[in-house]
């Protein structure tokens, strides 16, 4: 008796189901690998025509001021959220709907997911993948590892990636001996690393860095950095 042949919709369904299973398995193992191994390169680095200078430094070696500075600048509830700041997302959505200037709603976890596994730029498809990878890293990594990867793959200058390479570029020494102002200036550069400079900051960047130094004191005096 001849074997029954699946219909075209049936074959499409089976193919899609297998593809999804393979995607879930590969991405799970990929994220799990980076729990223990530094990401060797990222899509952003590959696509950067200015090069990708970087020098990995563990969170334990890095001056604590750097992690405190990015919490003060980027994600005040980093230690307590599950990967997403829902109030910030809501505010960003309301600003988008009203046509006002849009502020970023991404947490350090979301930025780490984007920087380590995806590419820059917008679009709902990339944002959906970012959400998926954020859930994975929050599940498979601890907060110190998320911070460590973030501080090593974030763009800190033209052709420069990571806080350690940024410290060497701007201040002539590595990130193990950062002052609060130096860490704050690197954090101030992160939103626009191709147009801001930590050594010769513009007036806005300099003022912002000075405000971050004050916020860093508040972070240290609170539980906001206890997870590190």
GIHUDA-V163801 format. One record per backbone hydrogen bond with DSSP energy under -0.5 kcal/mol. CO is the residue of the C=O (numbers start at 1). NH is the residue of the N-H. Records with the same first field share a line. If there is no record, write none. Layout:
CO=NH / NH
This chain:
7=11
8=12
9=13
10=14
11=15
12=16
13=17
14=18
15=19
16=20
17=21
18=22
19=23
20=24
21=25
22=26
23=27
24=28
25=29
26=30
27=31
28=32
29=33
30=34
31=35
32=35
33=36 / 37
42=46
43=47
44=48
45=48
47=49
48=51
53=161
58=62
63=66 / 67
64=68
65=69
66=70
67=71
68=72
69=73
70=74 / 75
71=75
75=78
77=80 / 81
84=82 / 86
85=89
86=90
87=91
88=92
89=93
90=94
91=95
92=96
93=97
94=98
95=99 / 100
96=99
107=111
108=112
109=113
110=114
111=115
112=116
113=117
114=118
118=43
123=127
124=128
125=129
126=130
127=131
128=132
129=133
130=134
131=135
132=136
133=137
134=138
135=139
136=140
137=141
142=146
143=147
144=148
145=149
146=150
147=151
148=152
149=152 / 153
150=153 / 154
151=163
154=162
157=160
159=53
160=156 / 157
161=55
162=166
163=167
164=168
165=169
166=170
167=171 / 172 / 173
168=172
174=177
175=63 / 178
179=183
180=184
181=185
182=186
183=187
184=188
185=189
186=190
189=192
190=193
192=195 / 196
202=206
203=207
204=208
205=209
206=210
207=211
208=212
209=213
210=214
211=215
212=216
213=217
214=218
215=219
216=220
217=221
219=222 / 225
222=225
223=226
224=79
225=228
